[in-house]
Amino acid sequence: MKTHYRTTLAILLAAATTFSGCVTLENNGTPPAAPKAERKTLDVGTKPESVCRGFDGKLYVTMIGGDEPGDGAIYVIDGDQAKPFATGLNNPKGIAFVKGALLTADETKVLKINGKGKISVLAQAEDFPAEIEFLNDVAAARSREAVYVTEMSHPRRMFDPDGDRELWPLDSEHQNNLPKTGCVYKITLDGEISIAVPPGDRRMPGPNGVTVTGPKDKPFLAMADFFTGNLVAYENDKMRFIARNLLRGGDAIEFGNGLIYVSSWTQGKVIAYDRKQKEATTIIDGLTSAADFYLDRKANQLVIPDMLEGKLHFVPLEQ
């Protein structure tokens, strides 16, 4: 989709969890098989960005909306219909469901939404230990007592203004001039903030997606960097590569089925990366802006927002 830079820049400024419910047992005492996922696409509205399961096991989607303050929202997917659940947000991005509440990053705030759609502020810009520019993804801690939130730093610096959503080349002077402010914060449900992954590492100038992975007794954080396309891990106060320059424009990152799933907002695709084979397989491509997907482990599918097209794609995965 070709647009003038000024229009594209407005879009860029807006862009760049697990539900546990009741289980019904069969007569033999075993849980019923999850319904087989089917490939489908839903039109949901203006700029869907992130998805999770929440209240009543339904899917909830952050909607960035247009360019007016307060026109962002969270929608609930009811059947094949997307309906407003919480309104009056600005540019909500990542979302997670933790201890009976939805938590979402909205520009320089982290908001908490209860089961009636009432919004409260969990953390705001002045609560953080450093200047906040662009809070993005949200992932629940294993303890369910906190969330991890990426501070991406502003994506406008990462793009060539003469291109169509085109990132500056790697190892260019533009990369060297990026501020070293990208980091990950940990925010408890009481609003206490600490630095989970510190800023300043060249391997992660603009972290977008974040997830918690690893063994139960030794979890660690994994991030998809938007500018470099690096996948990095942070464990025991040290950062390491998972994959170098794998997928630029990296948005969501999740581990499952022995693979790492990653989306690219700039390239409009989602891949599955096999660390052992060091090979990537395309799950879906041809989208305009593959954003922060949800790995639906119960149904074994990805729910992928195509932000600029206003659609959700449901893509079954191989076992």
Helices and strands as residue ranges (DSSP letters): H 5-14, E 40-43, E 48-53, G 55-57, E 59-63, E 72-78, E 81-89, E 92-98, E 101-106, E 109-113, E 119-123, G 125-127, E 135-140, E 146-151, G 155-158, H 173-176, E 183-188, E 193-197, E 207-213, E 220-225, E 231-235, E 238-243, E 250-256, E 259-264, E 269-274, E 279-284, E 294-296, E 301-306, G 307-309, E 311-316
